[in-house]
Amino acid sequence: MAPSSVVVTIEKSNGISLVEINDSHSSVFLEKQKAASPKQFTWVLLLKIQRVFSCITWLAMAFRNTSISVKKRIALSEEEPRHKGRLYRFIRAFLAITVVALVIEIVAYFKKWNLKMIRPWEVQGILEWSYMAWLSLRVEYVAPFIILLSKFCIVLFMIQSVDRLVLGIGCFWIKYKKLKPEIGEEAYDIEDCTTFPMVLVQIPMCNEKERGFLLIYRSDAKQINVMKVFAQSISAACQLDWPKDRFLVQVLDDSDDEISQLLIRNEVSSWKEKGVNIIYRHRFIRTGYKAGNLKSAMACDYVKDYEFVAILDADFQPNPDFLKETVPHFKGNPELGLVQARWSYVNKDENLLTRLQNINLCFHFEVEQQVNGYFLNFFGFNGTAGVWRIKALEDSGGWLERTTVEDMDIAVRAHLNGWKFIYLNDVRVLCELPESYEAYKKQQHRWHSGPMQLFRLCLPAIITSKISIWKKANLIFLFFLLRKLILPFYSFTLFCIILPLTMFIPEAELPVWVICYVPISMSILNILPAPKSFPFLMPYLLFENTMSVTKFNAMVSGLFQLGSAYEWVVTKKTGRSSESDLLAFAERESKALYEEKIQRRLSESGLEMFGKLKEQKAPAVKKRNRLYRKELALAFLLLTAAARSLLSAHGIHFYYLLFQGLSFLLVGLDLIGEQVS
C-alpha cells in the first residue's frame, strides 16, 4: 500500500497553536487519538499521585525514625550535671514568657487586633485588654531599652569584626612577603655534642588509663601490642633527635589510679633499659593540677643543669627534629623566652564536631598566633608543644596555681618582664581533638573562665608594669577584654537573646546585615586557613553561635569567681594516631627484636601486667550521651521566635532562627559529636 502524504499546518494565534492534518486516514487517526488521550491523562495522573504518596510516606518514615531516635536518646541519656544554674533558670523563664507571648500574638493576628485602632471603651475581654496594655508598654518602655542594648552589642560586634579583619590582613601580609622567624646564628655543631644546650623534656599527665588504647599489629610475630595514649608521647619524646646525654625526659604522673601508675612506670622503665635518659615522677600530694605538677618538677635539684624545657602533653607526638627546629632560635637571642610550635590533628575528619574545631584552631594558629608572634612578639602560650628558656620561667615567678589557665598566666607574666616570644607555623606537633561534645564543652569552659580569673588577678600588675603604653593597651583591651570578654558577651546576648526578643518587639528589629551579611563574611574569613572546610561554612556559623552559651557562662563564672570557674577537668581523648605513625612504629618493632629480651627482665612482665589489670579491674562504667538543658531551652526559645516571625512574614530572620534553633536542638540532644551505641 502506497504511503499517503501528510501535510501539517501549524498556526499560532495569541499563543495558541492550531494543528491541521490533511490525510486520507486523518479521521481514523484523530478518533484513535481522542480515545487514547483520556487513558494517557489517567495514567499520568495516577503516576503523579503515586509519587506524591511515596514522598509523603518517605517523610513520615523519616519523621518516625527521627522521633524514635530522639526518644531513645532522651530515655538513655544522662542529664547534664548542675543544670539548675542561674543562666538555665533565666533561659527557662525567658522561654515561658515567649511561649505565652506567642499564644497571645497568634490570637491577635487572627482577630486582627494589631490592624485596627481600638479605643479603650471598645476593648472586649481580659485577653484583648492584656494585649493592648502590652503594646503600650512595649512602645513606651521595652522597645527603647532593647534598641539601646542591641546598638551597644552591634558596636561591639563591629569592633570585634574589625579586629578579625586586621588579623586577617596581617596574616595575608606575612604570607605575601614570606615572612617567618629566622635562626640568628649557625646551628649547633653536629660533630661536637657539647655545643648542644641541655634540654629538659616534661610530659605532664593525669589518669591516662581512661584515654584509650592503640592496637598495633606485628606481622612477624603475629602479636598485638597494646599502646596507651601516654605511650605515644613518651615514645616520641624518647626518640627526639638530640644528643642522648644533653636532654632528660621527665614523665610527671599525677594519676591517683594505681593501674595508671603501674602502666606508666613500666613504660618508663622499658625506655630507660634502652639507654634513654628518662625519669618517672609521681606526686603524693596532688595540688594545683597541671601547674602544681610542673612547679614540683622544676623544684628538682638537677633542673639547674638545664637551660631549656620543652613541654608536651600526654597526647602530643612531636617529630624527631622538634628540638632541632625550635631550640636553635634561642641561640644569639638572649631576650627570647618562648618558642611555640603549631598543633596538627590526627582526627580532624573523625566527625562533624572535630571538623568544626579544626576550623577554629586553624584560624587561631595560622592567624592569631602567627600575626601576634611576628608583629608583637607576644601571644598566649598554648600549654604544650613549646620550648621555654628556664631563666624566663624563673624571672616570671614560675608556675602558679591560682587559675585554670596556667599557660596563659606564665605567658602574661613573662611578657610583663620583657621576654619575647616566637611562633613557628611550619613546625607541627601531632595531637588529638576531643571527639565528644561533653569533653569539648568542658575544655571550652576552662579556656574561657580561666582568662577572666587571670584578668582580675593581673590587671594591677599590667597597669604598674614597665612595658610600653601600647603593650599595656594591647594586653588589656585586645588580649583580654575584646577577645576573651566581649566576644562571648555579644555573641550570646545579640544572637541568642536580643534577636528572638525582637520578633515580639518589631520596633527593635535587627537589620539584615547584622544577622546575615557580616556573620557570613566573618565566617568566610575564619575558614580561609582551612580551605577544605568550606562546605561546612554554614554549620560552622551556627555551631559558633551555639557554643556562645557555654562561653558566656564560663566567662561570667570566671569574672565573678563562681564555683564552676575553678574546675579543672582533663580533656578526654581516644588515643588515635596517624597511619604513618602506626606503620613507623611497627617497622621499629620488627627491627628491634632484642628489646623483648630486655623487657622480660623487668619487674613486671607483660603477662603479669595483664594479670594485675584483670585483678584490679574496676566495675565498668557505661558511657552515655548526655542531655544539655540550657541548649535545649534555647532551642525551643529560638524555634518559638521563628514561629512568631512567620506572622510578620520575616524572611532572613525566620530562616536564621529556624536553623539556629535546630542547631541548638542537635547539640542539646548530644547528636553532634561522638555517639555511644
Protein Blocks (a to p, Z undefined) as FASTA:
>chain_A
ZZdddddddddeehiacdddddfklmmmmmmmmmmmmmmmmmmmmmmmmmmmmmmmmmmm
mmmmmmmmmmmmmmmpccdehklcfklmmmmmmmmmmmmmmmmmmmmmmnommmcccdfk
lpgcjklmmmmmmmmmmmmmmmmmmmmmmmmmmmmmmmmmmmmmmmmmmmmmmmmnopac
ddfbacddfklmklpccdddddddehkllnopaddddfklopacdddfklmmmmmmmmpc
cdfklcccddddfbfbfklmmmmmmmmmmmmmnopacdddddfblghijmlmmmmmmmpm
klmmpfbdcdddfkbccdfklmmmmmmmmgopakbmbdcdddddfklmmpmmlmmmmmmm
mmmmmmmmmmmmmmnopacdehiaiacdfklmmmnopaafkbcblmlmmmmmmmmnopac
dddfkbccdddddfbfklmmmmmmmmmmmmmmmmmmmmmmmmmmmbdfklmmmmmmmmmm
mmmmmmmmmmmmmmmmmmmmmmmmmmlcccfklmmmmmmmmmmmmmmmmmmlmmmmmmmm
mmmmmmmmmmmmmmmmmmnopaklmgccddddehiacfklmmmmmmmmmmmmmlmmmmmm
pmbdfklmmmmmmmmpccdddddddddfklmmmmmmmmmmmmmmmmnopaklmmmmmmmm
mmmmmmmnopmbccdZZ
